[in-house]
Every structure is written in C-alpha cells, then in structure tokens.
Amino acid sequence: MGLSRRTLLRRSLGLGVGVAAVEGLLGMVSFVWPKTTRDSARVRVGSLADLIALNAPLPIADGFPAYIADARAFVMTIDPPKGGWLAGADPTGDGRALNVRALSQRCPHLGCRPNPCVEDFWFRCPCHQSRYDRLGTKADGVLYGPAPHGMDRFPIEVDAAGVLTIDTSRVVLGPLPIVLGQPGLIPPRVPNGCIA
C-alpha cells in the first residue's frame, strides 16, 4: 500500500520545515562561535625581501602598500630609506618603532576595500571616494570622502630574522582625519593620481 497524496505532502512539508530549522540553528551557532583561534588569527607574512619579490612590478621598497590576502590587510614600510623592518612587537598597530604597519582592508565608512594608487601612493575607496595617505591616515575635508577616521590597524610582530606576523584577532581604530598640509599626513606624490 502506497502513500496518499495528502500524507506525502504533509511529510514533505514537515521535512522542509525541519531542514529550515536546522539551517537556522546552525547559522546562529556559527555566528556566535568564535571564527578563529588565537593561533589561526596570526598570519605570517614573511620578510620585506619576500614582499618585494612577490610584488615585483610594484614599488614595495619605496613604501607602496602590499596586499596580504590571508590577513585581509595591507602592509607597508613606514620609512623606506631606513631599509628593513626592526625586530619587536607593536600591540598598538602604529608600527613606527618597527618601521612597518599593517592596515585592515576595510574602509571605516562602510567596509569596502580601498585600493592603493601607484601614481600617488594614496588609498581610494571605490564606494564613496574616501581617501587615505599610504599609511592609512584619512585626509580631512569634503573632497576626501565620508570616512570618520583613518584605516584600522592590526597589532604586529617582527622576529629577529625580520619576519612579520600580523595578529588579525584584534583591530586598532585608525587615527582621526588630518588636514592636508599638516604634520601626520603624507601628501600625495602627484595631484589627482588615479582619478578617472
């Protein structure tokens, strides 16, 4: 004896509701569950020489930001003429003591990924045109977009061999905007670079 249409419809409907309930429960658990452990949140980048070799056509040695996909971050040498990175740890994300900084790939306005411009070494957010210098500091003023502050930073560590590790488990808020021409904001290398 087979199933009647009514019984088949009821069982199918019950199965569909059950699958939807399980998916919803798993979605809530995955939202609450920690996404990473402490060890997996630490991304080993390598040395400055490694970054230069991996990004051969880009002027990484001159301080141009290199994108690190595993960390979802940009890494740049703060003061390129000094040479390599200095050993140590920087939990503040500033990086000046180590001569290197790691910036979050997310624009503080709405989370789009700003792109560095090779002409002027500035970041430009494609969504709402917020602009940042090569170290992630936001330029103040209407012409420089709506972001409330500079790009967020990650704590970093450089070992004795010059290998950089980024701690993506913690984000340090970027600095407040600075008026172009004031100390703390690096002027663009050329005016209006990469503006279409």
ABEGO torsion letter per residue (X at the ends): XBBBAAAAAAAAAAAAAAAAAAAAAAAAAAAABBABBAAAABBBAEBAAAAAAAAAABBAAAGBBBBBAAAGBBBBBABAAAEBBBBEBBAAGAGAAAGBBBBBABBAAAGBBBBBBAAAGBBBBAAAGBBBBAAGBBBBEAAAEABABBBBBBBBBBBAAGBBBBBAABBBBBBBBBBBGBBGBBBBABBGBGBX
